[in-house]
């Protein structure tokens, strides 16, 4: 098999696996009922004051993130991250409908711990694929390239802002929210490094010492 074709298959497999793992982790956060992620805190808080659905509020945040990166890099806005947004949302909806978590005989704290690991690892795989990276992560990567900040710092800043605004608007905050903010943001890069070092997986989205702007395929 040609190298280019093999790399393309690797990209799509990493992306698909990442979306499925991340969506499963997001479902477990909901099932544990100990708090939502910062984006949901913002969306639910905004919903208290404006006649919007959670999905529309989240889509608005995604558009702002992608528009900011487009203006920053003087390129057309990326489309693939919006597909990821709707694809992962559909998988989460399917899991909520099937509710496989009811078969897990573990407490909510254990579910939150597992959900944190899954969301972090799923995010790492999506980023490594270099395709369809989630909008908040796209903006965080752009900040990392531009300012040489650690990725966790860029992503954390974005989500702290969303969390703070959402909380002030009346969005729900719980233990799960803190675990997502701290655990997921801090674990993504270690997972990427472990995948590269031990599993020899390609890292097309967030090299440790990137000196170029994010690829257009993000």
C-alpha positions, 0 to 999 in steps of 0.5 A, spaced: 500 500 500 502 506 498 505 511 504 500 516 502 494 512 502 496 508 508 497 515 512 490 517 509 487 511 512 490 512 519 488 519 519 480 517 518 481 511 523 484 515 528 479 521 527 473 515 527 476 512 534 477 519 537 470 521 536 467 515 538 471 515 545 470 522 546 462 521 545 462 515 550 466 519 555 461 525 554 455 520 555 458 518 561 459 525 564 451 526 563 450 519 566 454 520 572 449 527 573 455 530 577 456 536 573 457 538 565 463 540 561 464 548 561 461 548 554 455 545 556 455 550 563 455 556 558 450 553 553 445 552 559 446 558 562 445 562 556 439 558 555 436 561 562 436 568 558 435 567 551 430 563 547 436 558 544 437 551 544 443 548 547 445 545 540 444 552 537 448 555 543 454 550 542 454 551 535 454 559 536 461 558 540 464 553 535 462 558 529 466 564 534 472 559 535 473 557 527 471 564 525 477 567 530 482 562 527 480 564 520 481 571 521 487 570 525 490 566 519 487 570 514 484 563 511 477 561 510 473 558 516 474 550 517 468 546 515 470 539 518 470 541 525 463 543 524 462 536 522 465 533 528 461 537 532 454 534 529 457 527 529 459 527 536 453 530 538 449 524 534 453 519 537 452 522 544 444 522 543 444 515 541 448 513 547 443 517 551 437 513 548 440 506 549 443 508 556 448 503 556 451 506 563 445 503 566 449 496 566 455 499 569 454 497 577 459 503 579 458 509 582 458 516 579 465 518 582 468 512 578 464 514 572 466 521 572 473 518 572 472 514 567 469 519 563 475 524 564 480 519 561 475 517 555 474 525 553 481 526 554 484 520 550 478 521 545 480 528 544 488 526 543 486 521 537 482 527 534 487 532 534 492 527 532 488 525 526 489 532 524 482 532 521 476 535 524 479 537 530 473 540 535 472 548 534 475 549 541 481 545 540 482 548 533 482 555 537 487 553 543 492 550 537 492 556 534 493 560 540 499 555 542 502 556 535 502 563 535 504 565 543 508 558 544 503 557 550 502 550 552 496 547 549 493 545 556 494 553 558 490 555 551 485 550 552 484 551 559 483 559 558 478 558 553 474 553 557 475 557 564 472 563 560 466 559 558 465 556 565 465 563 568 460 566 564 456 560 564 456 560 571 454 567 572 448 566 567 446 560 572 449 554 568 450 548 573 457 547 575 459 540 579 464 536 581 464 533 574 465 540 571 471 541 575 474 534 573 473 535 566 476 542 566 482 540 570 483 532 568 481 533 560 485 539 559 491 536 562 491 529 560 490 531 552 498 532 551 500 526 555 496 522 551 498 524 545 506 523 547 504 516 549 501 514 543 506 517 539 512 514 543 509 507 545 504 506 539 507 509 534 501 513 531 502 519 527 501 526 530 498 531 525 495 536 529 499 538 535 507 536 534 510 538 541 515 543 538 510 546 532 513 552 528 508 552 523 501 554 523 495 549 524 494 545 517 488 547 513 485 540 514 484 541 521 
